[in-house]
C-alpha cells in the first residue's frame, strides 16, 4: 500500500516536472500496489497544476490508476494530532500536508510513503517519533 505525496502526483501528471521521468519509472515498480492519497495532497497538486489540461490529466490519471482517497484526514478528530505535529516541527516550517501525511502514516501502518521530499528521510517523523516508512529508499 503506497501513500502518494504531492510532488509525486504532480510529477506523474506534468511531463515538464523535474521528477517526471523518475516518477514514471517508479510507478512501474509499484504497478501491483494499491495507491492512496489524501485530500490535502490533491489540493496542493491542483494549485501546482493551474492549467486546464494539467488538471484534466490529473483527474484522468487518478481514475486510471484507481488511486484511493483516504478521507479520514478530513475528520475533525485528526485536527488535534495534525496541529500538535505542526507545532512540534514549527522551526522547519512544515505545511498541513506534511503533517497530515505523517499522521495518516501513523494511523495506517501498512502504508509506505512515496515522496521525493528529503525531509521525510531527515526530519519528519510520525507523532510517536517513529520514522515514516518510505516506498523508495534511494536519493
N, C-alpha and C positions, 0 to 999 in steps of 0.2 A: 504494500500500500504506500503510494507516493503522495506527498503533500507538496503542491506547487507554490513557489514564491512568485512575486510579481515579475522579477527580472526574467524568469523562465517563461512565463506566459507571454510577456512582450517579445522575447527572443523567438519564440515559436511562431508568433503572429507576424512580426515585421522582418522581412528579409534584409532590411538595411541595418538591423540591430547588430552591435558588435559581437554578440553571443549567438547569433542565428545559426551559423553552421555547426557550432558545438552543440547547441540545443537540439538540432535535428539529428545529429549522431547519437546524442544521449537518449533521445526519445526512442530510438530503435532498441537501445539497451533495456528500456522499460516497457517494451511492447506487450509483455504479458502481465504487467502490473496494473492495478486499478489506480487511476489518477484522481486526486482530490484537491480542492482548494477551498478558500473561504471568501465570503463576500467582500471583505476589505481588499483582498488581492485583486479582485475584479474591478473594484472602484479605482484603485491605483492604475491598473492596466488601461482602463478606459481613458483616464487622464493622460497617460503617456502615449496613447494611440488616438490622437484627436481627429484624424481624417476618417471620413465615412468608409472608404474601402478597408482601412485597417480594422475598424470596429466591426464591420461585416465579416472580415477574415477571422477575427477573434470569435465571434458568435458561431461561425461555421466550424472552426477548429474545436471549440468546446463541445459542440454536438457530435462531430465525427469521432473525437477522442473519447466521448462519453465521460467527460470529467464530472465527477460528483461534487456538488457544492455542499460543504458541511455548514449547515445552518445554525449549529449550536453556538457559534460565536455571536449571534445576534441576541441570544438570551441575556436578559438583564443580570442574571446571576453571575455571569462571567465578567461583568464590568469591574467588580472589585479586584479579582486577580490581575486583570489587564492593567488597571490603574496602578496597582501595587508594583507590578513589574516595571511600568514606565517610570515610577518614582525611584525604584531601586537603580535603574540604569540611566537616570537623567543626565549624568555627566557626559554620556556618549551620544546624546540627542537622538534616541530611538523614536520611531514613529509607531502609530497604532498597529499597523500591520505586523511589524516585527514582534511587538508584544503579543498580539493575537496568535501568531504562528507558534510562539513559544508556549503559550497557554494551551492551545489546541494540541500541540505535541505532547503535553503532559497528560491530557485527557484521553487521547487516542494513542496509546503507547506503541501500537504496531506501525504507525506512520513513520516514514522517513522523509525528511525534508529535502526537496530538490531545489537548490538555490545556487546562485553564483556570487552571493554576498559573503565575503570572507568573515564578517562579524559573527556569523553563526558558528564558525570554527574557532574564532579567537575570543569572543566577548560574550555573546548572548548565551544564556542558559535557560533551562526550564525553571519555573517558580521554585521547585525543590532543590535547585542548584545543579542538577544533573545536565549533562550535555544533550543538546537537541540531536537526535540521530539523523545523520545525513545520508542521502541516497548516493551522493558522489563524494568520494574522499580525496579526489585529486584537486589540484590547483592550489 
